């Protein structure tokens, strides 16, 4: 697998704020990946995030038309289409993903693969993720201007889940918390499928900003301190340990207790996890998820962050490392790469061959049936 990284200056909190800069950043990352891979990149599955993302659990139903009462693929399609129709969607919003949570056959819940079974009435409970069409259009245009065709859009937390979660965790109940630069994406899984998702406008960049203000330093110095000397729990550090800080308008560096830096980081992360806890409560999955919390994303590299999450959320926490794709020995994958690795895994599982179709941002029906194919493929693989 090839990897191309480039700082993003045209996006803020998961949203495109400058199409030309975003496109240039994407093009630079693509060129690096192409050089490493030795081949041209012409199409992509693109991850989406941001406050404009919302999710809904909706039910749909279909009467079985087969004279024997055997459930066929078209019956499943009609039930999911009915669920889509039951979601009151404004013209400004677009369906990104439809994930069936379970099927109900003649009142019997918990069915995962209904095709081939016999029934009179089929229901589906689906998790539907939507986004603002304008923001999605801006993202797609940025990618297309970089010379790459968008084959599909995927919620970033769903992509990361492909790379870091175990199927057993999804079955018993687990929360994935992907802490990126501008956003934190939350996805809760139970009984093998996603049941709740949201995106928070807080991330690693906010830690950098707090350090910059608290220590009166530049953004680049604050980022360096966070990565090299940051710690999530101040009390675990030696009170005598000092760090060098280059402050604004001072020629000589200052030496401050490392705990001061950790206190700034701990305060912001505590606030973040408190908000995550409130979001988990909205999912109505109980006070404790047996699978706990899996942290991933670049900010999860901070030492001690899993212990802080356990303390604030009162449930087990671990760091999610991407798996399923081999990395180069000189640049092993870390939580920073979870979404990218997940997008590759998703594309490999559900798009094993090139898909010859144009991406229609307004074609909800085509996107819906494509999502249905993805779901069914999950059980057939």
Secondary structure, DSSP 8 states (H G I E B T S, - for coil): --------SSEETTEES-HHHHHHHHHHHHHHHHHHHTS---EEEEEE-STT-EEEEEEEEEE--STT-B--HHHHHHHHHHHHHHS---TTEEEEEEEEEEEEETTEEEES--TT-B-SEEEEEEEEEEEEHHHHHHHHHHHHHTT-EEEEEEEHHHHHHHHH--HHHHHH-EEEEEE-SS-EEEEEEETTEEEEEEEES--HHHHHHHHHHHTTB-HHHHHHHHHHH-BS-GGGS-TT-EEEE-BTT-SS-EEEEHHHHHHHHHHHHHHHHHHHHHHHHHTTS-S--TT-EEEESGGGGSBTHHHHHHHHHTS-EEE----SS---GGG---GGGHHHHHHHHHHHHH-SS-------TT-HHHHHHHHHHHHHHHHH-
